[in-house]
Amino acid sequence: MDEEEWQANADAARDAGLTLSEWVRQVMRQARPHRRRKSRGEILGVLEWTATINAPVPDTVEEMNAEIETGYLSGKWPRG
């Protein structure tokens, strides 16, 4: 960041009665998307719904991981 931007941020922090580092922390917290935690009822509802769709499920975690890896490597899944 250039000197002018640095000074503008320092001025904003001073005007808010904060150190520059605390002002930056607060601004960064506000910029993060708010993620609401799911309630226990919401989680249980999703699990109950999942049980009703009768999707095939591998017998072991190793089989499930192999299927996931195969799908990932096939390029059909978006990579993040």
Distance bins in CASP14 RR format, pairs under 12 A and 6 or more apart:
PFRMAT RR
TARGET T0000
AUTHOR 0000-0000-0000
RMODE 2
METHOD distances of the structure
MODEL  1
1 7 0 0 0 0 1 0 0 0 0 0 0
1 8 0 0 0 0 1 0 0 0 0 0 0
1 9 1 0 0 1 0 0 0 0 0 0 0
1 10 0 0 0 0 0 1 0 0 0 0 0
1 20 0 0 0 0 0 1 0 0 0 0 0
1 24 0 0 0 0 0 1 0 0 0 0 0
2 8 0 0 0 0 1 0 0 0 0 0 0
2 9 0 0 0 0 0 1 0 0 0 0 0
3 9 0 0 0 0 0 1 0 0 0 0 0
3 10 0 0 0 0 0 1 0 0 0 0 0
4 10 0 0 0 0 0 1 0 0 0 0 0
4 11 0 0 0 0 0 1 0 0 0 0 0
5 11 0 0 0 0 0 1 0 0 0 0 0
5 12 0 0 0 0 0 1 0 0 0 0 0
6 12 0 0 0 0 0 1 0 0 0 0 0
6 13 0 0 0 0 0 1 0 0 0 0 0
6 20 0 0 0 0 1 0 0 0 0 0 0
6 24 0 0 0 0 0 1 0 0 0 0 0
7 13 0 0 0 0 0 1 0 0 0 0 0
7 14 0 0 0 0 0 1 0 0 0 0 0
7 20 0 0 0 0 0 1 0 0 0 0 0
8 14 0 0 0 0 0 1 0 0 0 0 0
8 15 0 0 0 0 0 1 0 0 0 0 0
8 20 0 0 0 0 0 1 0 0 0 0 0
8 23 0 0 0 0 0 1 0 0 0 0 0
9 15 0 0 0 0 0 1 0 0 0 0 0
9 16 0 0 0 0 0 1 0 0 0 0 0
9 18 0 0 0 0 0 1 0 0 0 0 0
9 19 0 0 0 0 0 1 0 0 0 0 0
9 20 1 0 0 1 0 0 0 0 0 0 0
9 21 0 0 0 0 0 1 0 0 0 0 0
9 22 0 0 0 0 0 1 0 0 0 0 0
9 23 1 0 0 1 0 0 0 0 0 0 0
9 24 1 0 0 1 0 0 0 0 0 0 0
9 26 0 0 0 0 0 1 0 0 0 0 0
9 27 0 0 0 0 1 0 0 0 0 0 0
9 28 0 0 0 0 0 1 0 0 0 0 0
10 16 0 0 0 0 0 1 0 0 0 0 0
10 17 0 0 0 0 0 1 0 0 0 0 0
10 18 0 0 0 0 0 1 0 0 0 0 0
10 19 0 0 0 0 1 0 0 0 0 0 0
10 20 1 0 1 0 0 0 0 0 0 0 0
10 21 0 0 0 0 0 1 0 0 0 0 0
10 23 0 0 0 0 1 0 0 0 0 0 0
10 24 0 0 0 0 0 1 0 0 0 0 0
11 17 0 0 0 0 0 1 0 0 0 0 0
11 18 0 0 0 0 0 1 0 0 0 0 0
11 20 0 0 0 0 1 0 0 0 0 0 0
11 23 0 0 0 0 0 1 0 0 0 0 0
12 18 0 0 0 0 1 0 0 0 0 0 0
12 19 0 0 0 0 0 1 0 0 0 0 0
12 20 0 0 0 0 1 0 0 0 0 0 0
12 22 0 0 0 0 0 1 0 0 0 0 0
12 23 1 0 0 1 0 0 0 0 0 0 0
12 24 0 0 0 0 1 0 0 0 0 0 0
12 26 0 0 0 0 0 1 0 0 0 0 0
12 27 0 0 0 0 1 0 0 0 0 0 0
13 19 1 0 0 1 0 0 0 0 0 0 0
13 20 1 0 1 0 0 0 0 0 0 0 0
13 21 0 0 0 0 1 0 0 0 0 0 0
13 22 1 0 0 1 0 0 0 0 0 0 0
13 23 1 1 0 0 0 0 0 0 0 0 0
13 24 1 0 0 1 0 0 0 0 0 0 0
13 25 0 0 0 0 0 1 0 0 0 0 0
13 26 0 0 0 0 1 0 0 0 0 0 0
13 27 0 0 0 0 1 0 0 0 0 0 0
14 20 0 0 0 0 1 0 0 0 0 0 0
14 22 0 0 0 0 0 1 0 0 0 0 0
14 23 0 0 0 0 1 0 0 0 0 0 0
15 23 0 0 0 0 1 0 0 0 0 0 0
16 22 0 0 0 0 1 0 0 0 0 0 0
16 23 1 0 1 0 0 0 0 0 0 0 0
16 24 0 0 0 0 0 1 0 0 0 0 0
16 25 0 0 0 0 0 1 0 0 0 0 0
16 26 0 0 0 0 1 0 0 0 0 0 0
16 27 0 0 0 0 1 0 0 0 0 0 0
17 23 0 0 0 0 1 0 0 0 0 0 0
17 26 0 0 0 0 0 1 0 0 0 0 0
18 24 0 0 0 0 1 0 0 0 0 0 0
18 25 0 0 0 0 1 0 0 0 0 0 0
18 26 1 0 0 1 0 0 0 0 0 0 0
18 27 0 0 0 0 1 0 0 0 0 0 0
19 25 0 0 0 0 1 0 0 0 0 0 0
19 26 0 0 0 0 0 1 0 0 0 0 0
20 26 0 0 0 0 0 1 0 0 0 0 0
20 27 0 0 0 0 0 1 0 0 0 0 0
21 27 0 0 0 0 0 1 0 0 0 0 0
21 28 0 0 0 0 0 1 0 0 0 0 0
22 28 0 0 0 0 0 1 0 0 0 0 0
22 29 0 0 0 0 0 1 0 0 0 0 0
23 29 0 0 0 0 0 1 0 0 0 0 0
23 30 0 0 0 0 0 1 0 0 0 0 0
24 30 0 0 0 0 0 1 0 0 0 0 0
24 31 0 0 0 0 0 1 0 0 0 0 0
25 31 0 0 0 0 0 1 0 0 0 0 0
25 32 0 0 0 0 0 1 0 0 0 0 0
26 32 0 0 0 0 0 1 0 0 0 0 0
36 42 0 0 0 0 1 0 0 0 0 0 0
37 43 0 0 0 0 1 0 0 0 0 0 0
38 44 0 0 0 0 1 0 0 0 0 0 0
38 45 0 0 0 0 1 0 0 0 0 0 0
38 46 0 0 0 0 1 0 0 0 0 0 0
38 47 0 0 0 0 0 1 0 0 0 0 0
39 45 0 0 0 0 1 0 0 0 0 0 0
39 46 0 0 0 0 0 1 0 0 0 0 0
40 46 0 0 0 0 0 1 0 0 0 0 0
40 47 0 0 0 0 0 1 0 0 0 0 0
41 47 0 0 0 0 1 0 0 0 0 0 0
41 48 0 0 0 0 1 0 0 0 0 0 0
41 49 0 0 0 0 0 1 0 0 0 0 0
42 48 0 0 0 0 0 1 0 0 0 0 0
42 49 0 0 0 0 0 1 0 0 0 0 0
43 49 0 0 0 0 0 1 0 0 0 0 0
43 50 0 0 0 0 0 1 0 0 0 0 0
44 50 0 0 0 0 0 1 0 0 0 0 0
44 51 0 0 0 0 0 1 0 0 0 0 0
45 51 0 0 0 0 1 0 0 0 0 0 0
45 52 0 0 0 0 0 1 0 0 0 0 0
46 52 0 0 0 0 0 1 0 0 0 0 0
46 53 0 0 0 0 0 1 0 0 0 0 0
47 53 0 0 0 0 0 1 0 0 0 0 0
49 55 0 0 0 0 0 1 0 0 0 0 0
50 57 0 0 0 0 1 0 0 0 0 0 0
51 57 0 0 0 0 0 1 0 0 0 0 0
55 64 0 0 0 0 0 1 0 0 0 0 0
55 67 0 0 0 0 0 1 0 0 0 0 0
56 63 0 0 0 0 0 1 0 0 0 0 0
56 64 0 0 0 0 0 1 0 0 0 0 0
56 67 0 0 0 0 1 0 0 0 0 0 0
57 63 0 0 0 0 1 0 0 0 0 0 0
57 64 1 0 0 1 0 0 0 0 0 0 0
57 67 0 0 0 0 1 0 0 0 0 0 0
58 64 1 0 1 0 0 0 0 0 0 0 0
58 65 0 0 0 0 1 0 0 0 0 0 0
58 66 1 0 0 1 0 0 0 0 0 0 0
58 67 1 0 0 1 0 0 0 0 0 0 0
58 68 0 0 0 0 1 0 0 0 0 0 0
58 70 0 0 0 0 0 1 0 0 0 0 0
59 66 0 0 0 0 0 1 0 0 0 0 0
59 67 0 0 0 0 0 1 0 0 0 0 0
60 66 0 0 0 0 1 0 0 0 0 0 0
60 67 0 0 0 0 0 1 0 0 0 0 0
61 67 0 0 0 0 0 1 0 0 0 0 0
61 68 0 0 0 0 0 1 0 0 0 0 0
62 68 0 0 0 0 0 1 0 0 0 0 0
62 69 0 0 0 0 0 1 0 0 0 0 0
63 69 0 0 0 0 0 1 0 0 0 0 0
63 70 0 0 0 0 0 1 0 0 0 0 0
64 70 0 0 0 0 0 1 0 0 0 0 0
64 71 0 0 0 0 0 1 0 0 0 0 0
65 71 0 0 0 0 0 1 0 0 0 0 0
65 72 0 0 0 0 0 1 0 0 0 0 0
66 72 0 0 0 0 0 1 0 0 0 0 0
66 73 0 0 0 0 0 1 0 0 0 0 0
67 73 0 0 0 0 0 1 0 0 0 0 0
67 74 0 0 0 0 0 1 0 0 0 0 0
67 77 0 0 0 0 0 1 0 0 0 0 0
68 74 0 0 0 0 0 1 0 0 0 0 0
68 76 0 0 0 0 0 1 0 0 0 0 0
68 77 0 0 0 0 1 0 0 0 0 0 0
69 75 0 0 0 0 0 1 0 0 0 0 0
69 77 0 0 0 0 0 1 0 0 0 0 0
70 76 0 0 0 0 1 0 0 0 0 0 0
70 77 0 0 0 0 0 1 0 0 0 0 0
71 77 1 0 1 0 0 0 0 0 0 0 0
71 78 0 0 0 0 0 1 0 0 0 0 0
71 79 0 0 0 0 0 1 0 0 0 0 0
72 78 0 0 0 0 1 0 0 0 0 0 0
72 79 1 0 0 1 0 0 0 0 0 0 0
72 80 0 0 0 0 0 1 0 0 0 0 0
73 79 0 0 0 0 0 1 0 0 0 0 0
END
